[in-house]
Amino acid sequence: ETTIIGENKSINYKSPVNNQLKLTVEAIQNNFCPEGFNCIVAGYAEVKINILNTNNQNIKFSLFFGDYYGPPKKLGFKPDTLDFNLNQKAYQAILKSIKSENNDKILKAEIVLLEK
């Protein structure tokens, strides 16, 4: 399921397999090259996410969109994708894009949450 969500916003996911997950975007940090500047790289955005299940178990992580070259520097590392387990169930979170609506400065994250 794909969701477009802004900073400090939450959405609930429900399916036959999981009871319910609550995904919260805690922050969207804009590290893109500022408009009007010439930068070596385009930059990136970091989306800080918290996922909580009905047992009050949670996982916090960051996903990155754009030219992110930071840690961890591992073979096959995809900064826009994370596989994780919560209450012995496997999931994958994917950051598809960063958007702003109507040319405003408020960024929103397009996130896909999959059960594996």
DRENPAPA-849867 format. One record per residue: residue in one letter; x, y, z of N, C-alpha, C in turn; residue number from 1. Coordinates in Angstrom, 2 decimals. Each point is the difference from the previous one (the first is absolute). Layout:
resn = A	n.X = X	n.Y = Y	n.Z = Z	ca.X = X	ca.Y = Y	ca.Z = Z	c.X = X	c.Y = Y	c.Z = Z	resi = NUM
...
***
This chain:
resn = E	n.X = 0.84	n.Y = -1.18	n.Z = 0.00	ca.X = -0.84	ca.Y = 1.18	ca.Z = 0.00	c.X = 0.89	c.Y = 1.25	c.Z = 0.00	resi = 1
resn = T	n.X = -0.28	n.Y = 0.91	n.Z = -0.91	ca.X = 0.76	ca.Y = 1.24	ca.Z = -0.11	c.X = -0.73	c.Y = 1.12	c.Z = 0.73	resi = 2
resn = T	n.X = 0.77	n.Y = 0.78	n.Z = 0.76	ca.X = -0.55	ca.Y = 1.11	ca.Z = 0.76	c.X = 0.85	c.Y = 1.24	c.Z = -0.23	resi = 3
resn = I	n.X = -0.64	n.Y = 1.15	n.Z = -0.15	ca.X = 0.72	ca.Y = 1.27	ca.Z = -0.04	c.X = -0.33	c.Y = 0.69	c.Z = 1.33	resi = 4
resn = I	n.X = 1.04	n.Y = 0.26	n.Z = 0.78	ca.X = -0.20	ca.Y = 0.46	ca.Z = 1.36	c.X = 1.01	c.Y = 1.09	c.Z = 0.35	resi = 5
resn = G	n.X = -0.44	n.Y = 0.98	n.Z = 0.75	ca.X = 0.84	ca.Y = 1.12	ca.Z = 0.40	c.X = 0.63	c.Y = -0.21	c.Z = 1.36	resi = 6
resn = E	n.X = 0.85	n.Y = 0.94	n.Z = 0.35	ca.X = 0.71	ca.Y = -0.02	ca.Z = 1.27	c.X = -0.97	c.Y = 0.08	c.Z = 1.17	resi = 7
resn = N	n.X = 0.29	n.Y = -0.76	n.Z = 1.06	ca.X = -0.82	ca.Y = -0.06	ca.Z = 1.20	c.X = -1.42	c.Y = -0.50	c.Z = -0.27	resi = 8
resn = K	n.X = -0.14	n.Y = -0.84	n.Z = -1.02	ca.X = -1.30	ca.Y = -0.60	ca.Z = -0.33	c.X = 0.12	c.Y = -1.52	c.Z = 0.14	resi = 9
resn = S	n.X = -1.14	n.Y = -0.65	n.Z = 0.25	ca.X = -0.04	ca.Y = -1.45	ca.Z = 0.16	c.X = -1.09	c.Y = -0.59	c.Z = -0.89	resi = 10
resn = I	n.X = 0.18	n.Y = -1.28	n.Z = -0.33	ca.X = -1.01	ca.Y = -0.74	ca.Z = -0.74	c.X = -0.02	c.Y = -1.42	c.Z = 0.54	resi = 11
resn = N	n.X = -1.20	n.Y = -0.60	n.Z = 0.04	ca.X = -0.15	ca.Y = -1.37	ca.Z = 0.46	c.X = -0.12	c.Y = -0.95	c.Z = -1.18	resi = 12
resn = Y	n.X = 0.70	n.Y = -1.12	n.Z = 0.10	ca.X = -0.08	ca.Y = -1.06	ca.Z = -1.00	c.X = -0.67	c.Y = -1.20	c.Z = 0.66	resi = 13
resn = K	n.X = -0.96	n.Y = -0.60	n.Z = -0.67	ca.X = -0.66	ca.Y = -1.19	ca.Z = 0.52	c.X = -0.08	c.Y = -1.03	c.Z = -1.11	resi = 14
resn = S	n.X = 0.25	n.Y = -1.27	n.Z = 0.36	ca.X = -0.10	ca.Y = -1.08	ca.Z = -0.97	c.X = -0.39	c.Y = -1.27	c.Z = 0.74	resi = 15
resn = P	n.X = -0.33	n.Y = -1.04	n.Z = -0.74	ca.X = -0.34	ca.Y = -1.26	ca.Z = 0.66	c.X = 1.18	c.Y = -0.60	c.Z = 0.78	resi = 16
resn = V	n.X = 1.22	n.Y = 0.31	n.Z = -0.42	ca.X = 1.17	ca.Y = -0.60	ca.Z = 0.63	c.X = 0.41	c.Y = 0.76	c.Z = 1.26	resi = 17
resn = N	n.X = 0.12	n.Y = 1.32	n.Z = -0.10	ca.X = 0.37	ca.Y = 0.76	ca.Z = 1.21	c.X = -1.28	c.Y = 0.55	c.Z = 0.62	resi = 18
resn = N	n.X = 0.04	n.Y = 0.19	n.Z = 1.29	ca.X = -1.15	ca.Y = 0.61	ca.Z = 0.66	c.X = -0.15	c.Y = 1.43	c.Z = -0.49	resi = 19
resn = Q	n.X = 1.03	n.Y = 0.77	n.Z = 0.27	ca.X = 0.01	ca.Y = 1.38	ca.Z = -0.48	c.X = 1.37	c.Y = 0.59	c.Z = 0.26	resi = 20
resn = L	n.X = 0.49	n.Y = 0.78	n.Z = -0.94	ca.X = 1.25	ca.Y = 0.73	ca.Z = 0.16	c.X = -0.31	c.Y = 1.48	c.Z = -0.15	resi = 21
resn = K	n.X = 0.68	n.Y = 0.80	n.Z = 0.80	ca.X = -0.11	ca.Y = 1.45	ca.Z = -0.10	c.X = 1.35	c.Y = 0.54	c.Z = -0.46	resi = 22
resn = L	n.X = 0.03	n.Y = 0.60	n.Z = -1.18	ca.X = 1.22	ca.Y = 0.59	ca.Z = -0.55	c.X = -0.05	c.Y = 1.49	c.Z = 0.24	resi = 23
resn = T	n.X = 1.04	n.Y = 0.54	n.Z = 0.64	ca.X = 0.09	ca.Y = 1.43	ca.Z = 0.26	c.X = 1.26	c.Y = 0.54	c.Z = -0.64	resi = 24
resn = V	n.X = -0.13	n.Y = 1.06	n.Z = -0.78	ca.X = 1.16	ca.Y = 0.72	ca.Z = -0.52	c.X = 0.33	c.Y = 1.05	c.Z = 1.06	resi = 25
resn = E	n.X = 1.11	n.Y = -0.23	n.Z = 0.72	ca.X = 0.39	ca.Y = 0.91	ca.Z = 1.07	c.X = 0.69	c.Y = 1.25	c.Z = -0.52	resi = 26
resn = A	n.X = 0.70	n.Y = -0.13	n.Z = -1.12	ca.X = 0.71	ca.Y = 1.16	ca.Z = -0.56	c.X = 0.35	c.Y = -0.26	c.Z = -1.45	resi = 27
resn = I	n.X = 0.03	n.Y = 1.06	n.Z = -0.78	ca.X = 0.55	ca.Y = -0.03	ca.Z = -1.36	c.X = 1.05	c.Y = 1.08	c.Z = -0.05	resi = 28
resn = Q	n.X = 1.26	n.Y = -0.42	n.Z = -0.11	ca.X = 1.10	ca.Y = 0.95	ca.Z = -0.03	c.X = 0.43	c.Y = 0.22	c.Z = -1.45	resi = 29
resn = N	n.X = -0.08	n.Y = 1.24	n.Z = -0.43	ca.X = 0.34	ca.Y = 0.38	ca.Z = -1.37	c.X = 1.49	c.Y = 0.34	c.Z = -0.08	resi = 30
resn = N	n.X = 0.75	n.Y = -0.87	n.Z = -0.66	ca.X = 1.43	ca.Y = 0.22	ca.Z = -0.22	c.X = 0.30	c.Y = 0.13	c.Z = -1.50	resi = 31
resn = F	n.X = -1.01	n.Y = 0.45	n.Z = -0.76	ca.X = 0.20	ca.Y = 0.20	ca.Z = -1.43	c.X = 0.79	c.Y = 1.28	c.Z = -0.24	resi = 32
resn = C	n.X = 0.64	n.Y = 0.07	n.Z = -1.15	ca.X = 0.73	ca.Y = 1.20	ca.Z = -0.39	c.X = -1.01	c.Y = 1.16	c.Z = -0.09	resi = 33
resn = P	n.X = 0.27	n.Y = 1.11	n.Z = 0.66	ca.X = -0.94	ca.Y = 1.12	ca.Z = -0.02	c.X = -0.18	c.Y = 0.57	c.Z = -1.41	resi = 34
resn = E	n.X = -1.20	n.Y = 0.45	n.Z = -0.27	ca.X = -0.31	ca.Y = 0.60	ca.Z = -1.30	c.X = 0.89	c.Y = 1.21	c.Z = -0.23	resi = 35
resn = G	n.X = 0.55	n.Y = 0.10	n.Z = -1.19	ca.X = 0.87	ca.Y = 1.13	ca.Z = -0.35	c.X = 1.47	c.Y = -0.25	c.Z = 0.27	resi = 36
resn = F	n.X = 0.35	n.Y = -1.16	n.Z = 0.57	ca.X = 1.39	ca.Y = -0.34	ca.Z = 0.27	c.X = 0.45	c.Y = -1.08	c.Z = -0.97	resi = 37
resn = N	n.X = 1.30	n.Y = -0.06	n.Z = -0.27	ca.X = 0.59	ca.Y = -1.08	ca.Z = -0.78	c.X = 0.71	c.Y = -0.94	c.Z = 0.97	resi = 38
resn = C	n.X = -0.52	n.Y = -1.21	n.Z = 0.14	ca.X = 0.56	ca.Y = -0.97	ca.Z = 0.94	c.X = 0.61	c.Y = -1.17	c.Z = -0.77	resi = 39
resn = I	n.X = 0.94	n.Y = -0.68	n.Z = 0.61	ca.X = 0.64	ca.Y = -1.16	ca.Z = -0.62	c.X = -1.00	c.Y = -1.15	c.Z = -0.11	resi = 40
resn = V	n.X = -0.83	n.Y = -0.19	n.Z = 1.02	ca.X = -1.06	ca.Y = -1.01	ca.Z = -0.04	c.X = -1.33	c.Y = 0.69	c.Z = 0.27	resi = 41
resn = A	n.X = -1.08	n.Y = -0.66	n.Z = -0.39	ca.X = -1.33	ca.Y = 0.58	ca.Z = 0.15	c.X = -0.46	c.Y = 0.03	c.Z = 1.47	resi = 42
resn = G	n.X = 0.58	n.Y = -0.86	n.Z = 0.82	ca.X = -0.39	ca.Y = -0.08	ca.Z = 1.40	c.X = -1.05	c.Y = -1.07	c.Z = 0.22	resi = 43
resn = Y	n.X = -0.58	n.Y = 0.02	n.Z = 1.19	ca.X = -0.94	ca.Y = -1.05	ca.Z = 0.36	c.X = -0.96	c.Y = 0.50	c.Z = 1.09	resi = 44
resn = A	n.X = -1.03	n.Y = -0.80	n.Z = 0.21	ca.X = -0.90	ca.Y = 0.23	ca.Z = 1.12	c.X = 0.05	c.Y = -1.23	c.Z = 0.89	resi = 45
resn = E	n.X = -0.07	n.Y = 0.22	n.Z = 1.31	ca.X = -0.06	ca.Y = -1.09	ca.Z = 0.97	c.X = -1.38	c.Y = 0.01	c.Z = 0.64	resi = 46
resn = V	n.X = -0.65	n.Y = -1.15	n.Z = -0.01	ca.X = -1.32	ca.Y = -0.14	ca.Z = 0.60	c.X = 0.15	c.Y = -0.90	c.Z = 1.23	resi = 47
resn = K	n.X = -0.31	n.Y = 0.54	n.Z = 1.18	ca.X = 0.09	ca.Y = -0.76	ca.Z = 1.25	c.X = -1.37	c.Y = -0.58	c.Z = 0.31	resi = 48
resn = I	n.X = -0.02	n.Y = -1.33	n.Z = 0.14	ca.X = -1.26	ca.Y = -0.74	ca.Z = 0.11	c.X = -0.04	c.Y = -0.78	c.Z = 1.30	resi = 49
resn = N	n.X = -1.19	n.Y = -0.07	n.Z = 0.58	ca.X = -0.27	ca.Y = -0.85	ca.Z = 1.16	c.X = -1.20	c.Y = -0.88	c.Z = -0.36	resi = 50
resn = I	n.X = 0.14	n.Y = -1.32	n.Z = 0.18	ca.X = -1.11	ca.Y = -0.91	ca.Z = -0.24	c.X = -0.32	c.Y = -0.71	c.Z = 1.31	resi = 51
resn = L	n.X = -1.28	n.Y = 0.03	n.Z = 0.37	ca.X = -0.48	ca.Y = -0.54	ca.Z = 1.26	c.X = -1.08	c.Y = -1.04	c.Z = -0.30	resi = 52
resn = N	n.X = 0.07	n.Y = -1.16	n.Z = 0.70	ca.X = -1.07	ca.Y = -0.99	ca.Z = -0.18	c.X = -0.94	c.Y = 0.04	c.Z = 1.20	resi = 53
resn = T	n.X = -1.03	n.Y = -0.86	n.Z = -0.02	ca.X = -1.01	ca.Y = 0.03	ca.Z = 1.05	c.X = 0.53	c.Y = -0.50	c.Z = 1.34	resi = 54
resn = N	n.X = 1.16	n.Y = -0.67	n.Z = 0.01	ca.X = 0.62	ca.Y = -0.44	ca.Z = 1.24	c.X = 0.94	c.Y = 1.07	c.Z = 0.57	resi = 55
resn = N	n.X = -0.06	n.Y = 1.20	n.Z = -0.55	ca.X = 0.88	ca.Y = 1.11	ca.Z = 0.38	c.X = 1.47	c.Y = -0.29	c.Z = -0.23	resi = 56
resn = Q	n.X = 0.30	n.Y = -0.89	n.Z = -0.94	ca.X = 1.38	ca.Y = -0.21	ca.Z = -0.45	c.X = 0.22	c.Y = 0.97	c.Z = -1.15	resi = 57
resn = N	n.X = 1.19	n.Y = 0.61	n.Z = -0.03	ca.X = 0.25	ca.Y = 0.94	ca.Z = -1.09	c.X = 1.41	c.Y = -0.16	c.Z = -0.54	resi = 58
resn = I	n.X = 0.18	n.Y = 0.56	n.Z = -1.17	ca.X = 1.31	ca.Y = 0.07	ca.Z = -0.64	c.X = 0.12	c.Y = 1.40	c.Z = -0.60	resi = 59
resn = K	n.X = 1.17	n.Y = 0.61	n.Z = 0.19	ca.X = 0.29	ca.Y = 1.32	ca.Z = -0.57	c.X = 1.15	c.Y = -0.14	c.Z = -0.97	resi = 60
resn = F	n.X = -0.12	n.Y = 0.68	n.Z = -1.14	ca.X = 1.06	ca.Y = -0.05	ca.Z = -1.01	c.X = -0.13	c.Y = 1.20	c.Z = -0.92	resi = 61
resn = S	n.X = 1.02	n.Y = 0.19	n.Z = -0.82	ca.X = 0.00	ca.Y = 1.06	ca.Z = -1.01	c.X = 0.08	c.Y = -0.62	c.Z = -1.39	resi = 62
resn = L	n.X = -0.70	n.Y = 0.61	n.Z = -0.93	ca.X = 0.12	ca.Y = -0.32	ca.Z = -1.42	c.X = 0.47	c.Y = 1.27	c.Z = -0.71	resi = 63
resn = F	n.X = 0.74	n.Y = -0.18	n.Z = -1.09	ca.X = 0.61	ca.Y = 1.13	ca.Z = -0.69	c.X = -0.42	c.Y = 0.01	c.Z = -1.46	resi = 64
resn = F	n.X = -0.23	n.Y = 1.21	n.Z = -0.54	ca.X = -0.36	ca.Y = 0.17	ca.Z = -1.40	c.X = 0.96	c.Y = 1.00	c.Z = -0.62	resi = 65
resn = G	n.X = 0.60	n.Y = -0.38	n.Z = -1.13	ca.X = 0.94	ca.Y = 0.89	ca.Z = -0.69	c.X = 1.41	c.Y = -0.54	c.Z = 0.08	resi = 66
resn = D	n.X = 0.96	n.Y = 0.91	n.Z = -0.07	ca.X = 1.42	ca.Y = -0.35	ca.Z = -0.02	c.X = 0.55	c.Y = -0.16	c.Z = 1.40	resi = 67
resn = Y	n.X = -0.36	n.Y = -1.10	n.Z = 0.66	ca.X = 0.49	ca.Y = -0.27	ca.Z = 1.36	c.X = 1.18	c.Y = -0.96	c.Z = -0.08	resi = 68
resn = Y	n.X = 1.13	n.Y = 0.39	n.Z = 0.58	ca.X = 1.21	ca.Y = -0.82	ca.Z = -0.04	c.X = 0.55	c.Y = -0.28	c.Z = 1.40	resi = 69
resn = G	n.X = -0.81	n.Y = 0.19	n.Z = 1.01	ca.X = 0.46	ca.Y = -0.19	ca.Z = 1.38	c.X = -0.03	c.Y = -1.45	c.Z = 0.43	resi = 70
resn = P	n.X = 0.17	n.Y = -0.23	n.Z = 1.31	ca.X = 0.04	ca.Y = -1.37	ca.Z = 0.53	c.X = -1.38	c.Y = -0.65	c.Z = -0.05	resi = 71
resn = P	n.X = -0.11	n.Y = -1.30	n.Z = 0.01	ca.X = 1.14	ca.Y = -0.92	ca.Z = -0.07	c.X = 0.44	c.Y = -0.19	c.Z = -1.44	resi = 72
resn = K	n.X = 1.29	n.Y = -0.04	n.Z = -0.22	ca.X = 0.53	ca.Y = -0.18	ca.Z = -1.36	c.X = 0.24	c.Y = -1.49	c.Z = -0.21	resi = 73
resn = K	n.X = -1.09	n.Y = -0.69	n.Z = -0.36	ca.X = 0.05	ca.Y = -1.44	ca.Z = -0.21	c.X = -0.41	c.Y = -0.31	c.Z = -1.43	resi = 74
resn = L	n.X = 0.51	n.Y = -1.09	n.Z = -0.51	ca.X = -0.37	ca.Y = -0.45	ca.Z = -1.33	c.X = -1.51	c.Y = -0.29	c.Z = -0.01	resi = 75
resn = G	n.X = -0.69	n.Y = 0.53	n.Z = -0.96	ca.X = -1.42	ca.Y = -0.24	ca.Z = -0.13	c.X = -0.88	c.Y = 0.86	c.Z = 0.89	resi = 76
resn = F	n.X = 0.59	n.Y = 0.94	n.Z = 0.74	ca.X = -0.79	ca.Y = 0.88	ca.Z = 0.87	c.X = -0.86	c.Y = 0.91	c.Z = -0.85	resi = 77
resn = K	n.X = -1.30	n.Y = -0.02	n.Z = 0.27	ca.X = -0.93	ca.Y = 0.90	ca.Z = -0.68	c.X = -0.57	c.Y = 0.93	c.Z = 1.05	resi = 78
resn = P	n.X = 0.39	n.Y = 1.26	n.Z = -0.02	ca.X = -0.43	ca.Y = 0.90	ca.Z = 1.06	c.X = -1.50	c.Y = 0.30	c.Z = 0.00	resi = 79
resn = D	n.X = -0.70	n.Y = -0.37	n.Z = -1.08	ca.X = -1.44	ca.Y = 0.27	ca.Z = -0.07	c.X = -0.86	c.Y = -1.19	c.Z = 0.39	resi = 80
resn = T	n.X = 0.63	n.Y = -1.13	n.Z = 0.41	ca.X = -0.73	ca.Y = -1.23	ca.Z = 0.29	c.X = 0.51	c.Y = -0.62	c.Z = 1.30	resi = 81
resn = L	n.X = -0.92	n.Y = -0.52	n.Z = 0.82	ca.X = 0.40	ca.Y = -0.69	ca.Z = 1.22	c.X = -0.90	c.Y = -1.19	c.Z = 0.23	resi = 82
resn = D	n.X = 0.63	n.Y = -1.18	n.Z = 0.20	ca.X = -0.72	ca.Y = -1.19	ca.Z = 0.44	c.X = 0.09	c.Y = -0.04	c.Z = 1.51	resi = 83
resn = F	n.X = -1.12	n.Y = -0.29	n.Z = 0.66	ca.X = 0.02	ca.Y = -0.05	ca.Z = 1.46	c.X = -1.04	c.Y = -1.02	c.Z = 0.50	resi = 84
resn = N	n.X = 0.18	n.Y = -0.42	n.Z = 1.24	ca.X = -0.93	ca.Y = -0.91	ca.Z = 0.66	c.X = -0.60	c.Y = 0.71	c.Z = 1.21	resi = 85
resn = L	n.X = -1.27	n.Y = -0.25	n.Z = 0.20	ca.X = -0.70	ca.Y = 0.55	ca.Z = 1.16	c.X = -0.97	c.Y = -1.07	c.Z = 0.47	resi = 86
resn = N	n.X = 0.16	n.Y = -0.45	n.Z = 1.25	ca.X = -0.83	ca.Y = -1.06	ca.Z = 0.57	c.X = 0.01	c.Y = -1.25	c.Z = -0.89	resi = 87
resn = Q	n.X = 1.19	n.Y = -0.38	n.Z = -0.44	ca.X = 0.24	ca.Y = -1.21	ca.Z = -0.78	c.X = -0.69	c.Y = 0.01	c.Z = -1.37	resi = 88
resn = K	n.X = -0.27	n.Y = 1.18	n.Z = -0.50	ca.X = -0.55	ca.Y = 0.14	ca.Z = -1.36	c.X = 0.98	c.Y = 0.84	c.Z = -0.80	resi = 89
resn = A	n.X = 0.16	n.Y = -0.34	n.Z = -1.28	ca.X = 0.97	ca.Y = 0.69	ca.Z = -0.86	c.X = -0.71	c.Y = 1.04	c.Z = -0.86	resi = 90
resn = Y	n.X = 0.64	n.Y = 1.17	n.Z = -0.11	ca.X = -0.52	ca.Y = 1.11	ca.Z = -0.78	c.X = 1.11	c.Y = 0.64	c.Z = -0.82	resi = 91
resn = Q	n.X = -0.40	n.Y = 0.80	n.Z = -0.96	ca.X = 0.94	ca.Y = 0.81	ca.Z = -0.76	c.X = -0.60	c.Y = 1.40	c.Z = -0.16	resi = 92
resn = A	n.X = 0.81	n.Y = 1.01	n.Z = 0.30	ca.X = -0.39	ca.Y = 1.39	ca.Z = -0.20	c.X = 0.84	c.Y = 0.58	c.Z = -1.13	resi = 93
resn = I	n.X = -0.66	n.Y = 0.69	n.Z = -0.92	ca.X = 0.68	ca.Y = 0.58	ca.Z = -1.17	c.X = -0.40	c.Y = 1.47	c.Z = -0.10	resi = 94
resn = L	n.X = 0.99	n.Y = 0.87	n.Z = -0.08	ca.X = -0.25	ca.Y = 1.42	ca.Z = -0.25	c.X = 0.05	c.Y = 0.22	c.Z = -1.50	resi = 95
resn = K	n.X = -1.16	n.Y = 0.23	n.Z = -0.61	ca.X = -0.10	ca.Y = 0.12	ca.Z = -1.46	c.X = 0.38	c.Y = 1.39	c.Z = -0.49	resi = 96
resn = S	n.X = -0.37	n.Y = 1.03	n.Z = 0.75	ca.X = 0.30	ca.Y = 1.36	ca.Z = -0.45	c.X = -0.24	c.Y = 0.99	c.Z = 1.13	resi = 97
resn = I	n.X = 0.47	n.Y = 1.21	n.Z = -0.22	ca.X = -0.28	ca.Y = 1.14	ca.Z = 0.86	c.X = -0.73	c.Y = 1.02	c.Z = -0.87	resi = 98
resn = K	n.X = -1.11	n.Y = 0.50	n.Z = 0.50	ca.X = -0.83	ca.Y = 0.91	ca.Z = -0.80	c.X = -0.32	c.Y = 1.26	c.Z = 0.79	resi = 99
resn = S	n.X = -0.26	n.Y = 1.06	n.Z = -0.73	ca.X = -0.61	ca.Y = 1.18	ca.Z = 0.60	c.X = -1.21	c.Y = 0.33	c.Z = -0.86	resi = 100
resn = E	n.X = -1.08	n.Y = 0.38	n.Z = 0.64	ca.X = -1.23	ca.Y = 0.26	ca.Z = -0.73	c.X = -0.16	c.Y = 1.49	c.Z = -0.26	resi = 101
resn = N	n.X = -0.47	n.Y = 0.32	n.Z = -1.17	ca.X = -0.29	ca.Y = 1.39	ca.Z = -0.38	c.X = 1.20	c.Y = 0.92	c.Z = 0.19	resi = 102
resn = N	n.X = 1.20	n.Y = -0.52	n.Z = -0.25	ca.X = 1.25	ca.Y = 0.77	ca.Z = 0.10	c.X = 0.22	c.Y = 0.62	c.Z = 1.37	resi = 103
resn = D	n.X = -0.59	n.Y = -0.60	n.Z = 1.05	ca.X = 0.28	ca.Y = 0.53	ca.Z = 1.33	c.X = 1.28	c.Y = -0.66	c.Z = 0.53	resi = 104
resn = K	n.X = 0.44	n.Y = 0.43	n.Z = 1.13	ca.X = 1.25	ca.Y = -0.49	ca.Z = 0.57	c.X = -0.21	c.Y = -1.23	c.Z = 0.89	resi = 105
resn = I	n.X = -1.24	n.Y = -0.43	n.Z = 0.18	ca.X = -0.29	ca.Y = -1.14	ca.Z = 0.87	c.X = 0.22	c.Y = -1.29	c.Z = -0.78	resi = 106
resn = L	n.X = 0.95	n.Y = -0.81	n.Z = 0.50	ca.X = 0.32	ca.Y = -1.26	ca.Z = -0.66	c.X = -0.87	c.Y = -1.13	c.Z = 0.53	resi = 107
resn = K	n.X = -0.32	n.Y = -0.93	n.Z = -0.87	ca.X = -0.73	ca.Y = -1.21	ca.Z = 0.36	c.X = 0.74	c.Y = -1.19	c.Z = -0.57	resi = 108
resn = A	n.X = -0.09	n.Y = -1.10	n.Z = 0.73	ca.X = 0.68	ca.Y = -1.23	ca.Z = -0.41	c.X = -1.00	c.Y = -0.97	c.Z = -0.60	resi = 109
resn = E	n.X = 0.37	n.Y = -0.61	n.Z = -1.14	ca.X = -0.81	ca.Y = -1.06	ca.Z = -0.59	c.X = 0.65	c.Y = -1.32	c.Z = 0.44	resi = 110
resn = I	n.X = -0.71	n.Y = -0.73	n.Z = 0.86	ca.X = 0.54	ca.Y = -1.19	ca.Z = 0.64	c.X = -0.87	c.Y = -1.21	c.Z = -0.34	resi = 111
resn = V	n.X = 0.67	n.Y = -1.12	n.Z = -0.28	ca.X = -0.70	ca.Y = -1.28	ca.Z = -0.21	c.X = 0.38	c.Y = -0.90	c.Z = 1.16	resi = 112
resn = L	n.X = -1.00	n.Y = -0.62	n.Z = 0.63	ca.X = 0.24	ca.Y = -0.95	ca.Z = 1.08	c.X = -0.57	c.Y = -1.35	c.Z = -0.46	resi = 113
resn = L	n.X = 0.89	n.Y = -1.00	n.Z = -0.06	ca.X = -0.39	ca.Y = -1.33	ca.Z = -0.48	c.X = 0.19	c.Y = -1.04	c.Z = 1.08	resi = 114
resn = E	n.X = -0.90	n.Y = -0.98	n.Z = 0.03	ca.X = 0.21	ca.Y = -1.18	ca.Z = 0.83	c.X = 0.73	c.Y = -1.02	c.Z = -0.87	resi = 115
resn = K	n.X = 0.96	n.Y = -0.70	n.Z = 0.60	ca.X = 0.79	ca.Y = -0.96	ca.Z = -0.78	c.X = -0.41	c.Y = -1.41	c.Z = 0.35	resi = 116
***
